[in-house]
Amino acid sequence: MVMEAVMVLLGQNTLLTYDVSKTSEATLAKVRKNYLTLPEFEPGDVGKKSLAAKCLCIWALSVSRFQIVIKKVEPKKKKFEEVQSVLASSQAELAQKMAEV
């Protein structure tokens, strides 16, 4: 069960080349629905059978949580970049005005 969830998340990638931020929402929805909601998909329960599977279970849960956080942070990051751009142009304008004075 844990390995199935991990394989769905990885798709054609390996753990070494996997980019969490590029995981599609459809893939995550499938994993959340089919695996992460299962009562036996708990690191403690899985760890009783296999330490490696426990680590992969924690990883799959973390990927899911990370994607939720990314969805909240990404718009804020874009807004921050916009504000930084406005700030830089305003500071350049201010420096120009200060030079004239």
PDB file as gemmi writes it, atoms N, CA and C in Angstrom:
CRYST1    1.000    1.000    1.000  90.00  90.00  90.00 P 1                      
ATOM      1  N   MET A   1       0.821  -1.194   0.000  1.00  0.00           N  
ATOM      2  CA  MET A   1       0.000   0.000   0.000  1.00  0.00           C  
ATOM      3  C   MET A   1       0.861   1.252   0.000  1.00  0.00           C  
ATOM      4  N   VAL A   2       1.855   1.321   0.871  1.00  0.00           N  
ATOM      5  CA  VAL A   2       2.729   2.494   0.929  1.00  0.00           C  
ATOM      6  C   VAL A   2       3.497   2.630  -0.371  1.00  0.00           C  
ATOM      7  N   MET A   3       4.035   1.523  -0.851  1.00  0.00           N  
ATOM      8  CA  MET A   3       4.819   1.572  -2.083  1.00  0.00           C  
ATOM      9  C   MET A   3       3.950   1.967  -3.265  1.00  0.00           C  
ATOM     10  N   GLU A   4       2.693   1.530  -3.287  1.00  0.00           N  
ATOM     11  CA  GLU A   4       1.779   1.933  -4.352  1.00  0.00           C  
ATOM     12  C   GLU A   4       1.597   3.443  -4.348  1.00  0.00           C  
ATOM     13  N   ALA A   5       1.391   4.031  -3.184  1.00  0.00           N  
ATOM     14  CA  ALA A   5       1.219   5.479  -3.071  1.00  0.00           C  
ATOM     15  C   ALA A   5       2.470   6.205  -3.536  1.00  0.00           C  
ATOM     16  N   VAL A   6       3.629   5.699  -3.143  1.00  0.00           N  
ATOM     17  CA  VAL A   6       4.885   6.324  -3.544  1.00  0.00           C  
ATOM     18  C   VAL A   6       5.060   6.243  -5.052  1.00  0.00           C  
ATOM     19  N   MET A   7       4.745   5.117  -5.640  1.00  0.00           N  
ATOM     20  CA  MET A   7       4.897   4.963  -7.086  1.00  0.00           C  
ATOM     21  C   MET A   7       3.949   5.887  -7.845  1.00  0.00           C  
ATOM     22  N   VAL A   8       2.747   6.084  -7.338  1.00  0.00           N  
ATOM     23  CA  VAL A   8       1.811   7.017  -7.978  1.00  0.00           C  
ATOM     24  C   VAL A   8       2.382   8.425  -7.922  1.00  0.00           C  
ATOM     25  N   LEU A   9       2.930   8.807  -6.782  1.00  0.00           N  
ATOM     26  CA  LEU A   9       3.515  10.144  -6.650  1.00  0.00           C  
ATOM     27  C   LEU A   9       4.718  10.324  -7.569  1.00  0.00           C  
ATOM     28  N   LEU A  10       5.566   9.327  -7.631  1.00  0.00           N  
ATOM     29  CA  LEU A  10       6.788   9.447  -8.415  1.00  0.00           C  
ATOM     30  C   LEU A  10       6.532   9.442  -9.912  1.00  0.00           C  
ATOM     31  N   GLY A  11       5.570   8.679 -10.362  1.00  0.00           N  
ATOM     32  CA  GLY A  11       5.326   8.572 -11.796  1.00  0.00           C  
ATOM     33  C   GLY A  11       6.571   8.031 -12.479  1.00  0.00           C  
ATOM     34  N   GLN A  12       7.149   8.811 -13.372  1.00  0.00           N  
ATOM     35  CA  GLN A  12       8.342   8.389 -14.112  1.00  0.00           C  
ATOM     36  C   GLN A  12       9.640   8.824 -13.429  1.00  0.00           C  
ATOM     37  N   ASN A  13       9.555   9.482 -12.301  1.00  0.00           N  
ATOM     38  CA  ASN A  13      10.742   9.987 -11.609  1.00  0.00           C  
ATOM     39  C   ASN A  13      11.292   8.961 -10.626  1.00  0.00           C  
ATOM     40  N   THR A  14      12.438   9.286 -10.072  1.00  0.00           N  
ATOM     41  CA  THR A  14      12.976   8.519  -8.955  1.00  0.00           C  
ATOM     42  C   THR A  14      12.971   9.445  -7.745  1.00  0.00           C  
ATOM     43  N   LEU A  15      13.235   8.919  -6.590  1.00  0.00           N  
ATOM     44  CA  LEU A  15      13.284   9.762  -5.391  1.00  0.00           C  
ATOM     45  C   LEU A  15      14.372  10.828  -5.515  1.00  0.00           C  
ATOM     46  N   LEU A  16      15.432  10.525  -6.242  1.00  0.00           N  
ATOM     47  CA  LEU A  16      16.533  11.473  -6.388  1.00  0.00           C  
ATOM     48  C   LEU A  16      16.196  12.619  -7.325  1.00  0.00           C  
ATOM     49  N   THR A  17      15.314  12.381  -8.298  1.00  0.00           N  
ATOM     50  CA  THR A  17      14.989  13.424  -9.271  1.00  0.00           C  
ATOM     51  C   THR A  17      13.595  14.010  -9.074  1.00  0.00           C  
ATOM     52  N   TYR A  18      12.901  13.572  -8.063  1.00  0.00           N  
ATOM     53  CA  TYR A  18      11.516  13.992  -7.840  1.00  0.00           C  
ATOM     54  C   TYR A  18      11.449  15.444  -7.388  1.00  0.00           C  
ATOM     55  N   ASP A  19      10.605  16.228  -8.048  1.00  0.00           N  
ATOM     56  CA  ASP A  19      10.386  17.620  -7.673  1.00  0.00           C  
ATOM     57  C   ASP A  19       8.964  17.744  -7.138  1.00  0.00           C  
ATOM     58  N   VAL A  20       8.857  17.913  -5.844  1.00  0.00           N  
ATOM     59  CA  VAL A  20       7.561  17.949  -5.175  1.00  0.00           C  
ATOM     60  C   VAL A  20       6.674  19.055  -5.735  1.00  0.00           C  
ATOM     61  N   SER A  21       7.245  20.200  -6.025  1.00  0.00           N  
ATOM     62  CA  SER A  21       6.450  21.340  -6.470  1.00  0.00           C  
ATOM     63  C   SER A  21       5.842  21.135  -7.852  1.00  0.00           C  
ATOM     64  N   LYS A  22       6.306  20.150  -8.601  1.00  0.00           N  
ATOM     65  CA  LYS A  22       5.776  19.910  -9.943  1.00  0.00           C  
ATOM     66  C   LYS A  22       4.791  18.749  -9.998  1.00  0.00           C  
ATOM     67  N   THR A  23       4.395  18.238  -8.861  1.00  0.00           N  
ATOM     68  CA  THR A  23       3.418  17.157  -8.821  1.00  0.00           C  
ATOM     69  C   THR A  23       2.043  17.729  -9.142  1.00  0.00           C  
ATOM     70  N   SER A  24       1.351  17.096 -10.057  1.00  0.00           N  
ATOM     71  CA  SER A  24       0.045  17.619 -10.471  1.00  0.00           C  
ATOM     72  C   SER A  24      -0.980  17.443  -9.347  1.00  0.00           C  
ATOM     73  N   GLU A  25      -1.946  18.315  -9.370  1.00  0.00           N  
ATOM     74  CA  GLU A  25      -3.011  18.256  -8.368  1.00  0.00           C  
ATOM     75  C   GLU A  25      -3.826  16.983  -8.545  1.00  0.00           C  
ATOM     76  N   ALA A  26      -3.985  16.526  -9.780  1.00  0.00           N  
ATOM     77  CA  ALA A  26      -4.727  15.297 -10.037  1.00  0.00           C  
ATOM     78  C   ALA A  26      -4.039  14.092  -9.399  1.00  0.00           C  
ATOM     79  N   THR A  27      -2.714  14.048  -9.502  1.00  0.00           N  
ATOM     80  CA  THR A  27      -1.953  12.952  -8.902  1.00  0.00           C  
ATOM     81  C   THR A  27      -2.100  12.979  -7.390  1.00  0.00           C  
ATOM     82  N   LEU A  28      -1.971  14.152  -6.815  1.00  0.00           N  
ATOM     83  CA  LEU A  28      -2.097  14.269  -5.360  1.00  0.00           C  
ATOM     84  C   LEU A  28      -3.511  13.938  -4.897  1.00  0.00           C  
ATOM     85  N   ALA A  29      -4.497  14.354  -5.656  1.00  0.00           N  
ATOM     86  CA  ALA A  29      -5.881  14.030  -5.296  1.00  0.00           C  
ATOM     87  C   ALA A  29      -6.092  12.519  -5.311  1.00  0.00           C  
ATOM     88  N   LYS A  30      -5.522  11.854  -6.308  1.00  0.00           N  
ATOM     89  CA  LYS A  30      -5.639  10.394  -6.393  1.00  0.00           C  
ATOM     90  C   LYS A  30      -4.968   9.728  -5.197  1.00  0.00           C  
ATOM     91  N   VAL A  31      -3.779  10.176  -4.837  1.00  0.00           N  
ATOM     92  CA  VAL A  31      -3.056   9.596  -3.704  1.00  0.00           C  
ATOM     93  C   VAL A  31      -3.794   9.878  -2.399  1.00  0.00           C  
ATOM     94  N   ARG A  32      -4.271  11.105  -2.235  1.00  0.00           N  
ATOM     95  CA  ARG A  32      -5.000  11.438  -1.004  1.00  0.00           C  
ATOM     96  C   ARG A  32      -6.252  10.585  -0.864  1.00  0.00           C  
ATOM     97  N   LYS A  33      -6.985  10.434  -1.977  1.00  0.00           N  
ATOM     98  CA  LYS A  33      -8.243   9.696  -1.934  1.00  0.00           C  
ATOM     99  C   LYS A  33      -8.020   8.198  -1.727  1.00  0.00           C  
ATOM    100  N   ASN A  34      -7.079   7.624  -2.455  1.00  0.00           N  
ATOM    101  CA  ASN A  34      -6.915   6.170  -2.456  1.00  0.00           C  
ATOM    102  C   ASN A  34      -5.997   5.625  -1.363  1.00  0.00           C  
ATOM    103  N   TYR A  35      -5.116   6.470  -0.823  1.00  0.00           N  
ATOM    104  CA  TYR A  35      -4.130   5.939   0.120  1.00  0.00           C  
ATOM    105  C   TYR A  35      -4.075   6.724   1.440  1.00  0.00           C  
ATOM    106  N   LEU A  36      -3.878   8.016   1.357  1.00  0.00           N  
ATOM    107  CA  LEU A  36      -3.608   8.786   2.565  1.00  0.00           C  
ATOM    108  C   LEU A  36      -4.778   8.838   3.536  1.00  0.00           C  
ATOM    109  N   THR A  37      -5.972   8.606   3.037  1.00  0.00           N  
ATOM    110  CA  THR A  37      -7.154   8.631   3.908  1.00  0.00           C  
ATOM    111  C   THR A  37      -7.406   7.298   4.596  1.00  0.00           C  
ATOM    112  N   LEU A  38      -6.684   6.277   4.193  1.00  0.00           N  
ATOM    113  CA  LEU A  38      -6.874   4.962   4.805  1.00  0.00           C  
ATOM    114  C   LEU A  38      -6.390   4.976   6.253  1.00  0.00           C  
ATOM    115  N   PRO A  39      -7.134   4.371   7.154  1.00  0.00           N  
ATOM    116  CA  PRO A  39      -6.731   4.379   8.566  1.00  0.00           C  
ATOM    117  C   PRO A  39      -5.403   3.658   8.809  1.00  0.00           C  
ATOM    118  N   GLU A  40      -5.078   2.676   7.977  1.00  0.00           N  
ATOM    119  CA  GLU A  40      -3.821   1.955   8.169  1.00  0.00           C  
ATOM    120  C   GLU A  40      -2.620   2.666   7.548  1.00  0.00           C  
ATOM    121  N   PHE A  41      -2.853   3.789   6.876  1.00  0.00           N  
ATOM    122  CA  PHE A  41      -1.751   4.565   6.295  1.00  0.00           C  
ATOM    123  C   PHE A  41      -1.245   5.562   7.335  1.00  0.00           C  
ATOM    124  N   GLU A  42      -0.805   5.046   8.437  1.00  0.00           N  
ATOM    125  CA  GLU A  42      -0.243   5.835   9.534  1.00  0.00           C  
ATOM    126  C   GLU A  42       1.183   5.356   9.766  1.00  0.00           C  
ATOM    127  N   PRO A  43       2.138   6.268   9.896  1.00  0.00           N  
ATOM    128  CA  PRO A  43       3.528   5.854  10.079  1.00  0.00           C  
ATOM    129  C   PRO A  43       3.729   4.876  11.240  1.00  0.00           C  
ATOM    130  N   GLY A  44       3.019   5.054  12.326  1.00  0.00           N  
ATOM    131  CA  GLY A  44       3.161   4.161  13.469  1.00  0.00           C  
ATOM    132  C   GLY A  44       2.748   2.734  13.140  1.00  0.00           C  
ATOM    133  N   ASP A  45       1.612   2.609  12.459  1.00  0.00           N  
ATOM    134  CA  ASP A  45       1.129   1.274  12.081  1.00  0.00           C  
ATOM    135  C   ASP A  45       2.044   0.637  11.038  1.00  0.00           C  
ATOM    136  N   VAL A  46       2.426   1.411  10.055  1.00  0.00           N  
ATOM    137  CA  VAL A  46       3.289   0.899   8.997  1.00  0.00           C  
ATOM    138  C   VAL A  46       4.660   0.530   9.565  1.00  0.00           C  
ATOM    139  N   GLY A  47       5.150   1.329  10.507  1.00  0.00           N  
ATOM    140  CA  GLY A  47       6.466   1.094  11.099  1.00  0.00           C  
ATOM    141  C   GLY A  47       6.566  -0.200  11.869  1.00  0.00           C  
ATOM    142  N   LYS A  48       5.445  -0.751  12.305  1.00  0.00           N  
ATOM    143  CA  LYS A  48       5.462  -2.037  13.004  1.00  0.00           C  
ATOM    144  C   LYS A  48       5.846  -3.178  12.068  1.00  0.00           C  
ATOM    145  N   LYS A  49       5.632  -2.957  10.775  1.00  0.00           N  
ATOM    146  CA  LYS A  49       5.932  -3.999   9.796  1.00  0.00           C  
ATOM    147  C   LYS A  49       7.255  -3.754   9.085  1.00  0.00           C  
ATOM    148  N   SER A  50       7.567  -2.460   8.823  1.00  0.00           N  
ATOM    149  CA  SER A  50       8.787  -2.161   8.074  1.00  0.00           C  
ATOM    150  C   SER A  50       9.220  -0.726   8.347  1.00  0.00           C  
ATOM    151  N   LEU A  51      10.461  -0.558   8.754  1.00  0.00           N  
ATOM    152  CA  LEU A  51      10.995   0.781   8.998  1.00  0.00           C  
ATOM    153  C   LEU A  51      11.111   1.561   7.691  1.00  0.00           C  
ATOM    154  N   ALA A  52      11.521   0.889   6.616  1.00  0.00           N  
ATOM    155  CA  ALA A  52      11.639   1.553   5.312  1.00  0.00           C  
ATOM    156  C   ALA A  52      10.267   2.034   4.836  1.00  0.00           C  
ATOM    157  N   ALA A  53       9.256   1.195   4.995  1.00  0.00           N  
ATOM    158  CA  ALA A  53       7.903   1.583   4.589  1.00  0.00           C  
ATOM    159  C   ALA A  53       7.398   2.743   5.445  1.00  0.00           C  
ATOM    160  N   LYS A  54       7.777   2.769   6.713  1.00  0.00           N  
ATOM    161  CA  LYS A  54       7.391   3.876   7.592  1.00  0.00           C  
ATOM    162  C   LYS A  54       7.975   5.185   7.058  1.00  0.00           C  
ATOM    163  N   CYS A  55       9.234   5.140   6.657  1.00  0.00           N  
ATOM    164  CA  CYS A  55       9.883   6.346   6.120  1.00  0.00           C  
ATOM    165  C   CYS A  55       9.207   6.810   4.837  1.00  0.00           C  
ATOM    166  N   LEU A  56       8.853   5.876   3.969  1.00  0.00           N  
ATOM    167  CA  LEU A  56       8.157   6.234   2.733  1.00  0.00           C  
ATOM    168  C   LEU A  56       6.747   6.752   3.023  1.00  0.00           C  
ATOM    169  N   CYS A  57       6.114   6.220   4.037  1.00  0.00           N  
ATOM    170  CA  CYS A  57       4.795   6.688   4.455  1.00  0.00           C  
ATOM    171  C   CYS A  57       4.879   8.146   4.919  1.00  0.00           C  
ATOM    172  N   ILE A  58       5.865   8.426   5.745  1.00  0.00           N  
ATOM    173  CA  ILE A  58       6.080   9.800   6.218  1.00  0.00           C  
ATOM    174  C   ILE A  58       6.364  10.717   5.036  1.00  0.00           C  
ATOM    175  N   TRP A  59       7.164  10.227   4.094  1.00  0.00           N  
ATOM    176  CA  TRP A  59       7.492  11.017   2.909  1.00  0.00           C  
ATOM    177  C   TRP A  59       6.236  11.344   2.105  1.00  0.00           C  
ATOM    178  N   ALA A  60       5.383  10.347   1.857  1.00  0.00           N  
ATOM    179  CA  ALA A  60       4.155  10.563   1.084  1.00  0.00           C  
ATOM    180  C   ALA A  60       3.235  11.557   1.785  1.00  0.00           C  
ATOM    181  N   LEU A  61       3.094  11.432   3.092  1.00  0.00           N  
ATOM    182  CA  LEU A  61       2.264  12.381   3.850  1.00  0.00           C  
ATOM    183  C   LEU A  61       2.862  13.793   3.781  1.00  0.00           C  
ATOM    184  N   SER A  62       4.174  13.880   3.844  1.00  0.00           N  
ATOM    185  CA  SER A  62       4.848  15.180   3.788  1.00  0.00           C  
ATOM    186  C   SER A  62       4.691  15.835   2.423  1.00  0.00           C  
ATOM    187  N   VAL A  63       4.763  15.044   1.366  1.00  0.00           N  
ATOM    188  CA  VAL A  63       4.556  15.581   0.019  1.00  0.00           C  
ATOM    189  C   VAL A  63       3.164  16.188  -0.081  1.00  0.00           C  
ATOM    190  N   SER A  64       2.179  15.490   0.449  1.00  0.00           N  
ATOM    191  CA  SER A  64       0.810  15.987   0.418  1.00  0.00           C  
ATOM    192  C   SER A  64       0.682  17.310   1.180  1.00  0.00           C  
ATOM    193  N   ARG A  65       1.252  17.352   2.365  1.00  0.00           N  
ATOM    194  CA  ARG A  65       1.189  18.586   3.170  1.00  0.00           C  
ATOM    195  C   ARG A  65       1.945  19.730   2.498  1.00  0.00           C  
ATOM    196  N   PHE A  66       3.098  19.414   1.921  1.00  0.00           N  
ATOM    197  CA  PHE A  66       3.898  20.427   1.244  1.00  0.00           C  
ATOM    198  C   PHE A  66       3.113  21.053   0.095  1.00  0.00           C  
ATOM    199  N   GLN A  67       2.419  20.226  -0.672  1.00  0.00           N  
ATOM    200  CA  GLN A  67       1.644  20.742  -1.799  1.00  0.00           C  
ATOM    201  C   GLN A  67       0.522  21.662  -1.320  1.00  0.00           C  
ATOM    202  N   ILE A  68      -0.082  21.332  -0.198  1.00  0.00           N  
ATOM    203  CA  ILE A  68      -1.129  22.192   0.364  1.00  0.00           C  
ATOM    204  C   ILE A  68      -0.543  23.555   0.744  1.00  0.00           C  
ATOM    205  N   VAL A  69       0.622  23.531   1.362  1.00  0.00           N  
ATOM    206  CA  VAL A  69       1.284  24.775   1.765  1.00  0.00           C  
ATOM    207  C   VAL A  69       1.698  25.579   0.538  1.00  0.00           C  
ATOM    208  N   ILE A  70       2.239  24.912  -0.468  1.00  0.00           N  
ATOM    209  CA  ILE A  70       2.679  25.591  -1.694  1.00  0.00           C  
ATOM    210  C   ILE A  70       1.512  26.331  -2.343  1.00  0.00           C  
ATOM    211  N   LYS A  71       0.333  25.710  -2.345  1.00  0.00           N  
ATOM    212  CA  LYS A  71      -0.829  26.350  -2.947  1.00  0.00           C  
ATOM    213  C   LYS A  71      -1.184  27.650  -2.232  1.00  0.00           C  
ATOM    214  N   LYS A  72      -0.908  27.721  -0.939  1.00  0.00           N  
ATOM    215  CA  LYS A  72      -1.190  28.939  -0.182  1.00  0.00           C  
ATOM    216  C   LYS A  72      -0.076  29.975  -0.337  1.00  0.00           C  
ATOM    217  N   VAL A  73       1.154  29.510  -0.455  1.00  0.00           N  
ATOM    218  CA  VAL A  73       2.311  30.403  -0.471  1.00  0.00           C  
ATOM    219  C   VAL A  73       2.569  30.997  -1.854  1.00  0.00           C  
ATOM    220  N   GLU A  74       2.316  30.239  -2.914  1.00  0.00           N  
ATOM    221  CA  GLU A  74       2.642  30.682  -4.266  1.00  0.00           C  
ATOM    222  C   GLU A  74       2.030  32.045  -4.627  1.00  0.00           C  
ATOM    223  N   PRO A  75       0.738  32.284  -4.381  1.00  0.00           N  
ATOM    224  CA  PRO A  75       0.188  33.607  -4.694  1.00  0.00           C  
ATOM    225  C   PRO A  75       0.865  34.714  -3.873  1.00  0.00           C  
ATOM    226  N   LYS A  76       1.232  34.403  -2.647  1.00  0.00           N  
ATOM    227  CA  LYS A  76       1.898  35.392  -1.805  1.00  0.00           C  
ATOM    228  C   LYS A  76       3.298  35.687  -2.327  1.00  0.00           C  
ATOM    229  N   LYS A  77       3.967  34.666  -2.841  1.00  0.00           N  
ATOM    230  CA  LYS A  77       5.288  34.857  -3.430  1.00  0.00           C  
ATOM    231  C   LYS A  77       5.212  35.773  -4.646  1.00  0.00           C  
ATOM    232  N   LYS A  78       4.205  35.547  -5.487  1.00  0.00           N  
ATOM    233  CA  LYS A  78       4.029  36.374  -6.681  1.00  0.00           C  
ATOM    234  C   LYS A  78       3.738  37.821  -6.293  1.00  0.00           C  
ATOM    235  N   LYS A  79       2.886  37.998  -5.309  1.00  0.00           N  
ATOM    236  CA  LYS A  79       2.564  39.345  -4.840  1.00  0.00           C  
ATOM    237  C   LYS A  79       3.812  40.016  -4.272  1.00  0.00           C  
ATOM    238  N   PHE A  80       4.613  39.272  -3.526  1.00  0.00           N  
ATOM    239  CA  PHE A  80       5.852  39.805  -2.967  1.00  0.00           C  
ATOM    240  C   PHE A  80       6.790  40.268  -4.080  1.00  0.00           C  
ATOM    241  N   GLU A  81       6.915  39.467  -5.137  1.00  0.00           N  
ATOM    242  CA  GLU A  81       7.771  39.852  -6.262  1.00  0.00           C  
ATOM    243  C   GLU A  81       7.267  41.118  -6.932  1.00  0.00           C  
ATOM    244  N   GLU A  82       5.953  41.251  -7.078  1.00  0.00           N  
ATOM    245  CA  GLU A  82       5.372  42.463  -7.659  1.00  0.00           C  
ATOM    246  C   GLU A  82       5.686  43.685  -6.791  1.00  0.00           C  
ATOM    247  N   VAL A  83       5.510  43.529  -5.490  1.00  0.00           N  
ATOM    248  CA  VAL A  83       5.764  44.630  -4.559  1.00  0.00           C  
ATOM    249  C   VAL A  83       7.245  44.993  -4.562  1.00  0.00           C  
ATOM    250  N   GLN A  84       8.119  43.983  -4.644  1.00  0.00           N  
ATOM    251  CA  GLN A  84       9.558  44.237  -4.705  1.00  0.00           C  
ATOM    252  C   GLN A  84       9.904  45.037  -5.956  1.00  0.00           C  
ATOM    253  N   SER A  85       9.256  44.732  -7.059  1.00  0.00           N  
ATOM    254  CA  SER A  85       9.489  45.454  -8.310  1.00  0.00           C  
ATOM    255  C   SER A  85       9.050  46.909  -8.180  1.00  0.00           C  
ATOM    256  N   VAL A  86       7.890  47.122  -7.593  1.00  0.00           N  
ATOM    257  CA  VAL A  86       7.395  48.489  -7.380  1.00  0.00           C  
ATOM    258  C   VAL A  86       8.330  49.242  -6.436  1.00  0.00           C  
ATOM    259  N   LEU A  87       8.774  48.568  -5.391  1.00  0.00           N  
ATOM    260  CA  LEU A  87       9.695  49.177  -4.438  1.00  0.00           C  
ATOM    261  C   LEU A  87      11.000  49.578  -5.117  1.00  0.00           C  
ATOM    262  N   ALA A  88      11.541  48.710  -5.948  1.00  0.00           N  
ATOM    263  CA  ALA A  88      12.805  49.012  -6.630  1.00  0.00           C  
ATOM    264  C   ALA A  88      12.654  50.212  -7.544  1.00  0.00           C  
ATOM    265  N   SER A  89      11.562  50.289  -8.286  1.00  0.00           N  
ATOM    266  CA  SER A  89      11.366  51.434  -9.180  1.00  0.00           C  
ATOM    267  C   SER A  89      11.131  52.712  -8.376  1.00  0.00           C  
ATOM    268  N   SER A  90      10.425  52.609  -7.259  1.00  0.00           N  
ATOM    269  CA  SER A  90      10.194  53.786  -6.413  1.00  0.00           C  
ATOM    270  C   SER A  90      11.497  54.274  -5.784  1.00  0.00           C  
ATOM    271  N   GLN A  91      12.341  53.330  -5.366  1.00  0.00           N  
ATOM    272  CA  GLN A  91      13.626  53.717  -4.788  1.00  0.00           C  
ATOM    273  C   GLN A  91      14.525  54.360  -5.839  1.00  0.00           C  
ATOM    274  N   ALA A  92      14.484  53.873  -7.062  1.00  0.00           N  
ATOM    275  CA  ALA A  92      15.273  54.473  -8.136  1.00  0.00           C  
ATOM    276  C   ALA A  92      14.784  55.886  -8.427  1.00  0.00           C  
ATOM    277  N   GLU A  93      13.472  56.062  -8.427  1.00  0.00           N  
ATOM    278  CA  GLU A  93      12.889  57.391  -8.652  1.00  0.00           C  
ATOM    279  C   GLU A  93      13.264  58.334  -7.519  1.00  0.00           C  
ATOM    280  N   LEU A  94      13.213  57.831  -6.292  1.00  0.00           N  
ATOM    281  CA  LEU A  94      13.591  58.635  -5.137  1.00  0.00           C  
ATOM    282  C   LEU A  94      15.056  59.035  -5.208  1.00  0.00           C  
ATOM    283  N   ALA A  95      15.912  58.128  -5.564  1.00  0.00           N  
ATOM    284  CA  ALA A  95      17.340  58.424  -5.687  1.00  0.00           C  
ATOM    285  C   ALA A  95      17.581  59.495  -6.742  1.00  0.00           C  
ATOM    286  N   GLN A  96      16.835  59.417  -7.828  1.00  0.00           N  
ATOM    287  CA  GLN A  96      16.956  60.423  -8.890  1.00  0.00           C  
ATOM    288  C   GLN A  96      16.514  61.793  -8.366  1.00  0.00           C  
ATOM    289  N   LYS A  97      15.406  61.843  -7.658  1.00  0.00           N  
ATOM    290  CA  LYS A  97      14.903  63.109  -7.115  1.00  0.00           C  
ATOM    291  C   LYS A  97      15.862  63.669  -6.083  1.00  0.00           C  
ATOM    292  N   MET A  98      16.430  62.794  -5.265  1.00  0.00           N  
ATOM    293  CA  MET A  98      17.390  63.238  -4.253  1.00  0.00           C  
ATOM    294  C   MET A  98      18.654  63.804  -4.918  1.00  0.00           C  
ATOM    295  N   ALA A  99      19.036  63.238  -6.038  1.00  0.00           N  
ATOM    296  CA  ALA A  99      20.217  63.744  -6.758  1.00  0.00           C  
ATOM    297  C   ALA A  99      19.954  65.120  -7.338  1.00  0.00           C  
ATOM    298  N   GLU A 100      18.715  65.370  -7.716  1.00  0.00           N  
ATOM    299  CA  GLU A 100      18.371  66.676  -8.283  1.00  0.00           C  
ATOM    300  C   GLU A 100      18.359  67.765  -7.212  1.00  0.00           C  
ATOM    301  N   VAL A 101      18.086  67.394  -5.999  1.00  0.00           N  
ATOM    302  CA  VAL A 101      17.989  68.361  -4.899  1.00  0.00           C  
ATOM    303  C   VAL A 101      19.305  68.699  -4.369  1.00  0.00           C  
TER     304      VAL A 101                                                      
END                                                                             
